[in-house]
Amino acid sequence: MQNLVFSLNVVAPVFLIIILGVVLKSTKQINENFISISSKIVFNVSMPALVFVELSTADFDASFNVKLLAFINVGTFVFFILAWILALVISKDGRDQGSFIQGSVRSNFVIVGFAIIFNMFGNSGLSKAAIMMAFIMPLYNVLAIVALTVPLHKEKQVGFKKTIWEISTNPLLLAAVLAIPFSLYKIVLPLVLSKSIEYLAAMTLPLALIGIGGSLNFESIKKDSRLAVIATAIKIVLIPLVLTSLAIKFGFRGENLGAMFILFATPTAIASFVMAKAMDCNAELAGNIILLSTLGSVITISSGIFILKSMGYF
């Protein structure tokens, strides 16, 4: 019973804020313009502040784990290839294939994942999550571009230099790179500056979670959702089940295992819809995957935390 209560206490607050976003949107307390602007603030300002705060104050040597970083990147890449093969089998439409592949592997780790990890492990877990984010985010971006262009034979339209520039100027990645020297050399910012950054960081998760709730489109799911259901099953059931089991076999335990499970189990990233729409793939399918995986992950993440906690893995 204690482990069940722990699981609910970790997951429920996150999804209650997402539900609040749904309610606020349906009652017209917020609109698309608010969601768009707040998302930009989160991505460009407050989330980088959160990443900087957590990494700059962390014990980098203790949090940096090469074996863990290699595992999450290799595991993600392997499932990307498997999702691609499956997409070729179940759909002949390149627009569907791109959205399916991306939706099957790209996690909403930075928003939903960070919130859950903070509830599970506090700041020490969040520091590990920030390092994981810094190394998995570039891979997510590259794989997303490949998935959304190659099936439509548009890979030549997306220049290599442009791709590298977009990845290297990602605000979250820049914040992580900037924070590392502060962590390594124990540099302390002036109190006024550090407090200001902490205030920005503190508004990240509530604002981002409300934005996710406001972005969910329940109307589109009424249409054909076979591909969305399959992609969702891969994202929130198959990937966390297989990769977390392998992680246990490889000896991962405690906060490291917990953070890895959340990375694998979090629902599909909202950014997958934006990119699918921008690159002329099936944006409706991308939206359906986001919706189904977000709703389904309430059960799968809670169950996973309960099982792992009960078995003494963290």
N, C-alpha and C positions, 0 to 999 in steps of 0.2 A: 504493500500500500504506500509506503514511504517513497519508493522509487516512482510509482505512478503519479503521486502528488508532485514530486520533483519535475517529472516530464511535463506535466500540465502547467506548472508554474514557469517553466522555461519557455514553452511554445505559445501558450494562450495569450499573454500580453502582446506579443508581436502581431498575431493575427486579429486580435481585437482592435488594434490601431488600424490595420488594413480594412477591417469591417467599418470602422469609423469613416474611413475615406470613401467607402461605397455609399454610406448613408449621407455624408456631406454632399457627394456628387448628386445623388438621387433627389435630395431636397434642395438642390441648387444653391447650397451654401458655398460651394466651390464650382468652378467651371474648367473647361479645357485650357483657357488662358492661364488660370492659376496653376494648373498642373504642369503646363509647359514651362512657365517661369520658375516655379519652385524646383522643378527637376534640374533646370540649368543652375540654379543657386546651389543645390545639393552637389551636383557633379563638379562644378567649377570652383566652389568656395568652401562649403561646410564639410563635405566628405574629405577633400584634401586636408582640411584642418584636423579632422578626426584621425586620419592616417598619420599625419605629422605628430600629433600629440602622443598617440600610442607607440609609434616607433621611436621617437626621439627620447622618450622616457623609459624605454624598455632596455633590458639587458640583452643586447643584440647577440652576443656570443652564446647565451643560454637559449635564445629563441630561434636562432638560425640553425636549421637542420637540413643538410644537403640531401640526405636519404629521403626525407619527407618530401622535399621540393621535387626531387627526381621522380618519386612515386606518383605524385598528383599530376605531374605533366605527362608522364608516359601513359598513365591510366586514362587520362582525358583524351590523349591522341589516339590510343587504341580504340576507344569507344567511338571516336569521331570516324575512324575508318569503317568500323562495323556498322554505324548508322548510315554511312554513305552507301555501303553495299546493300543494306536493307532498303534504302530509298530507291535504288535502281530496280529492285525486285518488285516493290509494291506500287511504284508510280512511274509513268513515262513522261510526266510533265516536269520540265526543268525548274519551273517556278515553285512547284510543290516540293521537289527534291531539296532545293536550297533551304526553304523554311523548315522542312522536316529535319534535316541534318543539324542545322543550327539549334533548333528548339530541343533536340534530343540531348545535347551535351553542354549548353552554355548556362551556367548557374547564376542565380541572383545572389551571389555570395556576399557582395559588398554591402547590400542593404539588409535583406532578410537574414543572411548568414551572420553578419556582424552582430545584429540585434540578439539572435539566439545564443551565439557564443558568449556575448557579454553576460546574458542571464545565467549561463551555465558556469562560466569560469571567471567572470569579472575582467579586470584590466589585463591580467597576465594572459588570459586566453585571447583577448582582443589584440594584444601585441603579436602573438603567433599568427593570428588571422591576417593582420596587416602585412606581415612578411610573405605569407602565402599568396595574398592578393597581388603583391608586387611582382611575383614570378609567374602566376597563372594568367593574369590579365593580358599580357602581350600575346600569349598563346591563344586565348579566347578570341582576341581581335583578328589575328591572322587566320585562324580556322574559319571564323565567321565570313571573312572576305572571300576566302577560297570557296566555301560552301555556297555562297550567294552569287558567285560569278561563273565558276567553271561549268556547272550544269546548264547555264544559259550561254556558254561560250563567250562570255564577256570579260574573261580574265585580262585581255589586252587593254581593255578600257580602264582598268584600275592600275595605274602605274606603280611600279615597285617603290620608287622614291616617295610618292605620295603616301603609300601605305606605311613605310618606315617613319615618315614625318608625323603622321597621325598617331602612331603608337608611341613614339619618343616624346611627343608633346602632350600625352594624356596627363591631365592634372593629378590624377591619383598616383601615377607612376612617378611624376616629378616630385610630389610630396614625399613619397617613400625614399627616393634618392636623396632629397634634401635632408631628410630626417636621420639617415644612417650615420653621418659624421657626428651629429649631436648625441646619438646613442653610443657610438664607439668611444668618443672622447669626453663623454659626460659633460657636454656643454649645457649650461643653464641659461635660458632666456631671462631678460628682465621681467619682474613680476607683472608689470602692466601689460607687456606684450603676451606673456604666456597666458594670463587670465583672459585676454581678448580672444586668443586662439581657442581656448577651452570653451568659451561661450559659443563661438561659431560651431565647434565640434559637437556641443551638447544638443544643438537643434537638428542635427543631421538625421538621426534615425526616426524620430516622430514625423518630421516633414516628409522624408522619403517614403515611409510606410503609408502615410495618408495619400501621397501621390500614387502609389501602387494601387490602393483601393479605388481611387478615383479613375484610374486608367482601365480597370477591368470592364470588359464589354460583354454583358450576359446575353445580349440579343444575338450575336454572331454564332454562338455555340448551338443555336437551334438548327443551323444548317449542317450539312454533311461534316462529320467530325471524326471519321475513321482514322485518318492519318494523325489527327491531334491526339486521339486516345492512345495510339501506338507510341507516338513520340513521348507522351506523358508517362506511360508505363516504363519506357526506357529511362527517362530522366529521374523519376522519383522512386522507382522500385528496383529496376535491374542494375543501374550504375551504383547506387549506394550499397545494394546487397552484395554485389560481386567485389567491388573495390574495397569496401570496408572489411569484408571477410579476408581478402588478400592482405590488407593492411595488418590485421590481427596476426595472420600467419607470418608476416615479416617482423613481428615483434613490437608494433606501435601500441602504446597504451596511454592512459591519462588524457591530459589536455591535447596532446598531439593527435591522438586517435579521435577524440571528440570533435576537434576542429576539422579533421579530414572528413569525418562522416557528414558534418553539416555542409561542407563544400560540395560533396557528392549528392546530397539529398535535397538541397534547396531548389525551389522551383526555377523554371526558365526565366532568364533575365528579361526585363522590360525592353532593354536595348535591342533585343532580337526583332521585335516588331518594328522599331524605328529603322533598323538597317534593312529589313526585308522590304519595307515600303520604299525606301530610298533607292534600292537596287532592283526594283521592279520584280521582286519575287512575290509569293502569295502572302500578303500581309494579313489577310483574314485568318489563314491557317496559323500563322505565327501568333496572332492574338488569341486564338483558341487554345493553343498549346500553353501559353502563359496563364490563361484563366484556369484550365483544367489542372495544370501542375501546381498552381498556387492553392487551389481548393484541396486537391488531393494530398499535398504535402503536410497539411495540418495533421492528417492521420499518420502518414508514413514517418514524418520526423518525430512525432510524439512516440510512436511505437518503437522506432529505432533507438531513441534515447532511453526509453524504459527498458528495452531488452539489454542494451549495452551496459546500462547502470546496474541492472539486476545481476548480470554475469560478472560484475566487478572489473570491467575494462576501463572505467574512469569513475 
